[in-house]
Amino acid sequence: MRGLRLTLLAAVLAVVACGTKPPPKGNRPPVTVTLDKVRRASVPYTIVANGIVTPMQTATVAAQVDGLVTEVAFREGQDVQRGQLLFRVDPRPYEAAYQQATAVLARDRATSDNAKSQYERYNTLVSSGVVTREQAEQMRTTAQSTAAIVMADSASLKTAKFNLDNTTIKAPISGRTGALLVRAGNLVRAGGGTALVVINQVKPILVRFAAPASELRNILTYGRSQELPVVAGPSAAAQQSAPKSDSARKGEADAGGGRSRAVEAPGGGSAGAFDQNSHGKLFFIDNAVDTTTGTVQLKAHFDNTDGTLWAGQFVTTTLQLYVEENAIVVPTEAVVTGQRGAYMWVVDSTMAARERPVTVERVAGAITILSSGASEGERVVTTGQSRLSPGAQVELPSAGGGGKGGRGGRGGRGGQGGESKMGDAKAGDAAGAADARAAPAAGEAKADAAAGDAKGDAPAGERKGGRGRGGRKGAPAPTPQG
């Protein structure tokens, strides 16, 4: 009996095994990717480095005479011109010294003139024997001494005049003044080491930056024939660390609420169109390479007529050496680096992806310049390369991006066609409610309640029913009746 049961069981298993066939293997679905074309473009060869803005020259204004500051003739932070009055020191003691030196000079000059006349007269009388030669020589010595005194008095008068002139302190260079360090009523001393104000020449201005020593030959080669252009702009670190203004935060809030608008720049136009970059020329190449860092110091000259560059500011500098015409370029994200080097996925006319090795010449920001491996007009994959294999079919992403709906309420299955947008989940909810009507009464959601939720009556936080791909969850089904 037991053997018969085993025989019947084996026969049943054999029949089931023979009747079950593996499902036919379907074709692999296309891989969704984004494409871009290989093109030709003129690409500049640039060297990007961090730089610091340096004044063309700096002047520290200090007092050259002792006295009280009686007047400050400028406002701190003001642009001044060379020779413009800045400070005035009490001139009264220096006026008196100048007048005294003038009087002493007049007195000694008269004495010198008299001594010279006496010498000439005595020199005439020596030949007639009226006076001795010793007396004539004595008069000559007196005339020479008084003449030397006159010269000393003239020097003293110039010193007095110099001190008197220095009671009015003027700007030695044109530029922008800094903070006022000494105000009216303070006592200043000559050579005291206390600066009154610092002036920086900012128009024109310099930007100092370092370039790799490996690029020195190119810089020297292309710099001999022309002035190399340099662009200076705000550094990325400064833009990231800068606090946002109230208007910027309000603009972000409007954009988040779907009310994005352009912020107007001063003087009209959009703030995004405001050019924050300054354009200049390479001005200086250091005569030695810094062996510690392996870089060479460079300086660029900027007119800075708009005053956007400020002394001590950190900027990002871009030095352009030359422009490569008709270069083969692709988006940088299209180039993949593998164990065998760089390659790309090229899509042919049948929408099949083929792997192709390429040779990268250089990378310039968002584009990569290729020296071989690609032709103009070919289509390359920019996203989705990790899901590709040689010969795989690809497709472009659809505009709507819909997908299958999730499960419905209790027991009911969700419908098809959930939209990818957050606010368009009503269609998926309605489809889930329609499937719930066809389900058995026990354990199913009421159709009218599901339809009400599909119209958006229930809050978004309570919807847990049919879920589209990328959409919101549906409404929960009510408790079954009966």
C-alpha positions as CSV (number, residue, x, y, z in Angstrom):
1,M,0.0,0.0,0.0
2,R,2.8,2.3,0.9
3,G,4.7,1.5,-2.3
4,L,1.5,2.3,-4.3
5,R,1.3,5.7,-2.7
6,L,4.9,6.4,-3.5
7,T,4.4,5.4,-7.1
8,L,1.3,7.6,-7.5
9,L,3.2,10.5,-6.0
10,A,6.1,10.1,-8.3
11,A,3.8,9.9,-11.3
12,V,2.0,13.2,-10.3
13,L,5.3,15.0,-9.8
14,A,6.5,13.8,-13.2
15,V,3.3,15.0,-14.9
16,V,3.6,18.4,-13.2
17,A,7.3,18.7,-14.1
18,C,6.6,17.9,-17.8
19,G,3.6,20.3,-18.0
20,T,5.5,23.3,-16.5
21,K,7.5,25.3,-19.0
22,P,9.8,28.1,-18.2
23,P,8.3,31.5,-19.2
24,P,9.6,32.8,-22.4
25,K,12.5,35.2,-21.9
26,G,11.4,38.6,-23.1
27,N,13.5,41.3,-24.6
28,R,15.4,43.7,-22.2
29,P,13.5,47.0,-21.9
30,P,15.3,50.1,-23.2
31,V,17.4,52.1,-20.8
32,T,16.4,55.6,-20.2
33,V,19.3,58.0,-20.7
34,T,19.9,61.6,-21.7
35,L,21.9,62.4,-24.9
36,D,24.0,65.2,-26.2
37,K,25.9,65.8,-29.4
38,V,29.6,66.0,-30.1
39,R,30.4,69.4,-31.5
40,R,33.2,71.7,-32.5
41,A,33.9,74.9,-30.6
42,S,36.5,77.5,-29.9
43,V,37.8,76.7,-26.4
44,P,40.3,79.0,-24.6
45,Y,43.3,77.5,-22.8
46,T,43.1,79.0,-19.3
47,I,44.9,78.8,-16.0
48,V,42.6,79.3,-13.0
49,A,44.1,80.3,-9.6
50,N,43.2,82.1,-6.4
51,G,44.5,85.6,-6.2
52,I,44.5,88.5,-3.8
53,V,43.9,92.2,-4.8
54,T,46.9,94.4,-4.0
55,P,47.0,98.2,-4.3
56,M,49.3,99.7,-7.0
57,Q,51.0,101.7,-4.2
58,T,50.3,102.5,-0.6
59,A,51.2,105.7,1.3
60,T,51.2,106.1,5.0
61,V,50.7,109.7,5.9
62,A,52.5,110.9,9.0
63,A,53.4,114.3,10.5
64,Q,56.8,115.9,9.7
65,V,56.5,118.7,12.4
66,D,55.4,118.7,16.0
67,G,52.1,120.4,16.9
68,L,48.4,120.2,17.4
69,V,46.1,119.1,14.6
70,T,43.8,122.0,14.0
71,E,41.9,120.8,11.0
72,V,41.0,117.5,9.2
73,A,40.1,118.5,5.6
74,F,38.7,115.2,4.3
75,R,36.3,112.4,5.2
76,E,37.6,109.0,6.0
77,G,37.1,106.6,3.1
78,Q,37.1,109.4,0.6
79,D,38.9,109.4,-2.7
80,V,41.6,112.1,-2.7
81,Q,43.9,113.5,-5.4
82,R,47.6,114.0,-5.1
83,G,48.4,117.4,-3.5
84,Q,44.9,117.6,-1.8
85,L,44.9,119.1,1.7
86,L,44.4,116.4,4.4
87,F,45.5,117.9,7.8
88,R,46.5,121.2,9.1
89,V,48.9,121.6,12.1
90,D,49.1,124.7,14.2
91,P,51.4,127.0,12.1
92,R,52.0,129.9,14.6
93,P,55.4,128.7,16.1
94,Y,56.7,127.9,12.6
95,E,55.6,131.3,11.2
96,A,57.5,133.0,14.0
97,A,60.6,130.9,13.3
98,Y,60.4,131.7,9.6
99,Q,60.1,135.4,10.3
100,Q,63.1,135.2,12.6
101,A,65.2,133.4,10.1
102,T,64.3,136.0,7.5
103,A,65.4,138.9,9.8
104,V,68.7,137.2,10.7
105,L,69.4,136.7,7.1
106,A,68.8,140.3,6.3
107,R,71.1,141.5,9.1
108,D,73.9,139.2,8.2
109,R,73.6,140.0,4.5
110,A,74.1,143.7,5.3
111,T,77.1,142.9,7.5
112,S,78.6,140.8,4.7
113,D,78.0,143.6,2.1
114,N,79.9,146.1,4.4
115,A,82.8,143.7,4.9
116,K,83.1,143.1,1.2
117,S,83.3,146.9,0.6
118,Q,85.9,147.3,3.3
119,Y,88.1,144.6,1.7
120,E,87.9,146.2,-1.7
121,R,88.9,149.6,-0.3
122,Y,91.8,148.2,1.7
123,N,93.0,146.3,-1.3
124,T,93.2,149.6,-3.2
125,L,95.1,151.4,-0.4
126,V,97.8,148.6,-0.1
127,S,99.3,149.7,-3.5
128,S,99.7,153.3,-2.3
129,G,101.2,152.3,1.0
130,V,98.5,153.8,3.2
131,V,97.6,150.4,4.8
132,T,99.6,147.4,5.3
133,R,99.0,144.1,3.5
134,E,98.2,142.4,6.8
135,Q,95.3,144.8,7.3
136,A,94.0,144.1,3.8
137,E,94.2,140.4,4.4
138,Q,92.3,140.8,7.7
139,M,89.5,142.6,5.9
140,R,89.4,139.9,3.2
141,T,89.0,137.2,5.9
142,T,86.2,139.2,7.6
143,A,84.3,139.6,4.2
144,Q,84.6,135.8,3.6
145,S,83.3,135.0,7.1
146,T,80.3,137.2,6.8
147,A,79.5,135.7,3.4
148,A,79.6,132.2,4.9
149,I,77.2,133.4,7.7
150,V,74.8,134.7,5.0
151,M,74.9,131.2,3.4
152,A,74.1,129.6,6.8
153,D,71.3,132.0,7.4
154,S,69.8,131.2,3.9
155,A,69.8,127.5,4.8
156,S,68.1,128.2,8.2
157,L,65.5,130.2,6.3
158,K,64.8,127.3,4.0
159,T,64.5,125.0,6.9
160,A,62.0,127.3,8.6
161,K,60.1,127.6,5.3
162,F,60.0,123.8,5.0
163,N,58.6,123.4,8.5
164,L,56.0,126.0,7.9
165,D,54.9,124.3,4.7
166,N,54.7,121.0,6.5
167,T,52.0,122.4,8.8
168,T,49.7,121.7,5.9
169,I,49.8,117.9,5.2
170,K,48.8,117.0,1.7
171,A,48.1,113.7,-0.1
172,P,51.3,112.2,-1.5
173,I,49.4,110.0,-4.0
174,S,45.9,109.8,-5.5
175,G,43.7,107.0,-4.0
176,R,41.2,106.1,-1.3
177,T,41.8,107.0,2.3
178,G,41.3,104.5,5.1
179,A,40.2,105.0,8.6
180,L,41.1,108.3,10.3
181,L,43.8,107.5,12.9
182,V,44.3,111.0,14.4
183,R,41.6,113.6,14.8
184,A,41.6,117.3,15.4
185,G,42.9,118.4,18.8
186,N,45.5,115.6,19.0
187,L,49.2,116.4,19.4
188,V,51.4,114.9,16.7
189,R,55.2,114.6,16.6
190,A,57.6,114.4,13.7
191,G,59.0,110.9,13.4
192,G,56.8,109.6,16.2
193,G,55.8,106.5,14.2
194,T,52.0,107.3,14.5
195,A,50.3,107.3,11.1
196,L,47.6,109.9,10.5
197,V,45.9,107.9,7.6
198,V,46.8,105.3,5.0
199,I,46.0,105.9,1.3
200,N,45.7,103.0,-1.2
201,Q,45.9,103.6,-4.9
202,V,43.1,101.4,-6.3
203,K,42.6,102.9,-9.8
204,P,44.5,101.1,-11.4
205,I,45.0,98.1,-9.1
206,L,46.9,94.8,-9.1
207,V,45.9,91.2,-8.5
208,R,48.6,88.9,-7.3
209,F,48.3,85.1,-8.0
210,A,50.4,82.0,-8.4
211,A,50.6,79.7,-11.4
212,P,52.1,76.2,-11.5
213,A,55.7,76.1,-12.6
214,S,54.8,73.5,-15.3
215,E,52.8,76.3,-17.1
216,L,55.7,78.8,-17.0
217,R,56.9,77.9,-20.5
218,N,53.5,78.4,-22.0
219,I,53.1,81.7,-20.2
220,L,56.5,83.0,-21.4
221,T,55.8,81.7,-25.0
222,Y,52.4,83.3,-25.4
223,G,53.2,86.4,-23.3
224,R,56.0,87.5,-25.6
225,S,53.8,88.2,-28.6
226,Q,50.8,89.7,-26.8
227,E,49.4,90.9,-23.5
228,L,47.7,87.9,-21.9
229,P,44.1,88.7,-20.7
230,V,43.2,88.0,-17.1
231,V,39.7,87.8,-15.6
232,A,39.2,88.3,-11.9
233,G,35.9,87.5,-10.2
234,P,34.5,86.8,-6.7
235,S,36.0,83.6,-5.2
236,A,33.7,80.6,-4.7
237,A,34.4,80.5,-1.0
238,A,33.4,84.1,-0.6
239,Q,30.1,83.5,-2.4
240,Q,29.3,80.4,-0.3
241,S,30.1,82.1,3.0
242,A,28.4,85.4,2.2
243,P,25.3,85.9,4.3
244,K,22.0,86.1,2.3
245,S,20.1,89.4,2.4
246,D,16.4,89.6,3.3
247,S,15.6,90.2,-0.4
248,A,17.6,87.1,-1.4
249,R,15.8,85.0,1.1
250,K,12.4,86.4,0.0
251,G,13.3,85.6,-3.6
252,E,14.1,82.0,-2.6
253,A,10.8,81.7,-0.8
254,D,8.9,83.0,-3.8
255,A,10.7,80.5,-6.0
256,G,9.8,77.7,-3.7
257,G,6.2,78.7,-3.8
258,G,6.1,78.7,-7.6
259,R,6.4,82.5,-7.8
260,S,9.9,82.8,-9.2
261,R,10.8,86.3,-10.4
262,A,13.9,88.1,-11.6
263,V,15.5,90.3,-9.1
264,E,16.2,93.8,-10.6
265,A,19.7,95.1,-10.4
266,P,20.4,98.8,-9.6
267,G,20.1,100.9,-12.8
268,G,17.7,98.4,-14.4
269,G,18.1,94.9,-15.8
270,S,18.3,91.6,-14.1
271,A,20.7,91.0,-11.2
272,G,21.8,87.7,-12.8
273,A,23.0,89.7,-15.8
274,F,25.3,91.9,-13.7
275,D,28.9,91.1,-14.6
276,Q,30.9,90.8,-11.4
277,N,34.1,90.0,-13.3
278,S,36.9,92.5,-14.0
279,H,39.1,92.3,-17.0
280,G,42.8,93.1,-17.1
281,K,46.2,92.2,-18.5
282,L,49.1,90.2,-17.2
283,F,51.6,92.8,-15.7
284,F,54.4,91.0,-14.0
285,I,56.1,87.5,-14.0
286,D,58.4,86.8,-11.1
287,N,62.1,86.1,-11.9
288,A,62.2,82.9,-9.8
289,V,60.0,79.9,-9.1
290,D,59.1,79.3,-5.4
291,T,60.7,75.9,-4.7
292,T,58.5,75.4,-1.6
293,T,55.2,75.5,-3.5
294,G,56.4,74.9,-7.1
295,T,54.7,78.0,-8.4
296,V,55.6,81.3,-9.9
297,Q,54.1,84.6,-8.8
298,L,52.2,86.6,-11.3
299,K,50.5,90.1,-11.2
300,A,47.7,91.4,-13.4
301,H,46.9,95.0,-14.0
302,F,43.3,96.2,-13.8
303,D,41.9,99.7,-14.6
304,N,39.2,99.1,-11.9
305,T,37.3,102.2,-13.1
306,D,34.1,100.8,-11.5
307,G,35.9,100.1,-8.2
308,T,34.7,96.5,-8.0
309,L,38.2,95.3,-6.9
310,W,39.1,96.1,-3.3
311,A,42.5,95.9,-1.6
312,G,42.9,92.6,0.3
313,Q,40.0,90.9,-1.5
314,F,40.3,87.3,-2.5
315,V,39.3,86.6,-6.1
316,T,39.4,83.8,-8.6
317,T,41.7,84.7,-11.5
318,T,41.6,83.2,-15.0
319,L,44.6,83.7,-17.2
320,Q,43.9,82.9,-20.9
321,L,46.9,81.8,-22.9
322,Y,45.4,81.1,-26.3
323,V,42.1,79.9,-28.0
324,E,42.0,76.5,-29.6
325,E,39.8,76.8,-32.7
326,N,37.4,74.0,-34.0
327,A,38.1,71.7,-31.0
328,I,36.1,68.5,-30.6
329,V,34.2,68.9,-27.3
330,V,31.7,66.9,-25.4
331,P,30.0,67.5,-22.0
332,T,32.3,66.4,-19.2
333,E,29.8,64.0,-17.7
334,A,29.7,62.1,-21.0
335,V,33.3,60.9,-20.4
336,V,33.7,57.8,-18.1
337,T,37.0,56.7,-16.7
338,G,37.4,52.9,-16.4
339,Q,40.2,50.4,-15.9
340,R,41.1,50.7,-19.6
341,G,41.1,54.5,-19.6
342,A,38.5,57.0,-20.7
343,Y,35.5,56.0,-22.9
344,M,32.1,57.1,-23.9
345,W,28.8,55.6,-24.8
346,V,27.9,56.5,-28.4
347,V,24.3,56.0,-29.6
348,D,23.8,55.1,-33.3
349,S,20.7,55.6,-35.5
350,T,19.0,52.4,-34.2
351,M,19.2,53.8,-30.6
352,A,21.8,51.2,-29.6
353,A,24.6,52.2,-27.3
354,R,28.2,51.3,-28.2
355,E,31.2,51.7,-25.9
356,R,34.0,53.7,-27.5
357,P,37.4,54.6,-26.1
358,V,38.5,58.3,-26.3
359,T,41.6,60.3,-25.7
360,V,41.1,63.3,-23.5
361,E,43.2,66.4,-24.3
362,R,42.1,68.5,-21.4
363,V,39.0,69.5,-19.3
364,A,37.7,73.0,-19.4
365,G,34.9,73.3,-16.8
366,A,31.7,71.7,-18.1
367,I,33.2,70.5,-21.4
368,T,36.0,68.1,-22.3
369,I,38.2,68.5,-25.3
370,L,38.9,65.2,-27.1
371,S,41.9,64.6,-29.4
372,S,40.6,61.3,-30.8
373,G,37.7,58.9,-30.5
374,A,34.7,61.1,-31.5
375,S,33.3,62.8,-34.6
376,E,31.2,65.9,-34.8
377,G,27.5,65.3,-34.7
378,E,27.6,61.9,-32.9
379,R,25.2,61.4,-30.0
380,V,26.7,60.5,-26.6
381,V,25.1,59.4,-23.4
382,T,25.5,62.0,-20.5
383,T,23.5,60.2,-17.8
384,G,22.6,56.6,-17.1
385,Q,25.9,55.1,-18.3
386,S,26.0,52.7,-15.3
387,R,23.0,50.7,-16.6
388,L,24.3,50.3,-20.2
389,S,25.9,47.3,-21.8
390,P,27.3,47.0,-25.4
391,G,24.4,47.0,-27.9
392,A,21.8,48.0,-25.3
393,Q,18.7,49.8,-26.6
394,V,18.2,53.3,-25.1
395,E,15.3,55.7,-25.0
396,L,14.9,59.4,-24.0
397,P,13.0,60.2,-20.8
398,S,9.3,61.0,-21.4
399,A,7.9,64.4,-20.6
400,G,5.2,63.2,-18.2
401,G,7.2,60.5,-16.4
402,G,4.1,58.5,-15.3
403,G,4.2,55.0,-13.7
404,K,2.1,52.3,-12.1
405,G,-0.1,53.2,-9.1
406,G,0.4,51.6,-5.7
407,R,-2.0,49.5,-3.6
408,G,-5.4,51.0,-2.7
409,G,-7.1,51.0,0.7
410,R,-7.7,47.8,2.6
411,G,-7.6,45.0,0.0
412,G,-8.2,47.2,-3.0
413,R,-5.4,47.6,-5.6
414,G,-4.2,50.9,-6.8
415,G,-4.7,52.1,-10.4
416,Q,-2.4,52.9,-13.2
417,G,-0.9,56.2,-14.2
418,G,0.3,58.0,-11.1
419,E,1.9,61.3,-12.2
420,S,5.4,62.2,-11.2
421,K,4.4,65.7,-10.0
422,M,3.5,66.1,-6.3
423,G,0.2,67.9,-6.9
424,D,-1.2,65.5,-9.6
425,A,-1.9,62.4,-7.5
426,K,-5.6,62.7,-7.9
427,A,-5.7,60.5,-11.0
428,G,-4.0,57.6,-9.1
429,D,-6.4,58.0,-6.2
430,A,-9.4,57.9,-8.5
431,A,-8.1,54.8,-10.2
432,G,-7.5,53.1,-6.9
433,A,-11.1,53.9,-5.9
434,A,-12.5,52.4,-9.2
435,D,-10.7,49.2,-8.5
436,A,-12.1,49.2,-5.0
437,R,-15.6,49.1,-6.3
438,A,-15.0,45.9,-8.1
439,A,-13.6,44.1,-5.1
440,P,-15.8,42.1,-2.7
441,A,-17.8,44.0,-0.2
442,A,-16.0,42.5,2.8
443,G,-12.8,44.3,3.6
444,E,-13.2,46.7,0.6
445,A,-13.3,50.5,0.8
446,K,-16.6,52.3,-0.1
447,A,-16.4,53.7,-3.6
448,D,-17.9,57.0,-2.7
449,A,-15.5,57.6,0.2
450,A,-12.5,56.7,-2.0
451,A,-13.8,59.0,-4.8
452,G,-14.2,61.8,-2.2
453,D,-10.6,61.4,-1.2
454,A,-9.5,61.4,-4.8
455,K,-10.9,64.9,-5.2
456,G,-8.6,66.0,-2.4
457,D,-11.1,66.3,0.5
458,A,-8.9,64.4,2.9
459,P,-5.6,66.1,4.1
460,A,-2.4,65.0,2.4
461,G,-1.0,63.5,5.5
462,E,-3.9,61.0,5.8
463,R,-3.7,59.6,2.3
464,K,-2.3,56.1,2.4
465,G,-4.1,54.5,-0.6
466,G,-3.2,54.2,-4.3
467,R,0.3,55.6,-4.8
468,G,1.6,56.6,-8.2
469,R,5.3,56.5,-9.0
470,G,6.4,59.9,-7.7
471,G,2.8,60.8,-6.7
472,R,1.1,61.2,-3.3
473,K,-0.5,58.4,-1.3
474,G,-4.2,57.8,-1.6
475,A,-6.9,58.0,1.1
476,P,-7.5,55.2,3.5
477,A,-10.6,53.1,3.0
478,P,-13.4,53.4,5.6
479,T,-14.4,50.5,7.9
480,P,-16.4,47.9,5.9
481,Q,-20.2,47.8,6.4
482,G,-21.9,44.7,7.8
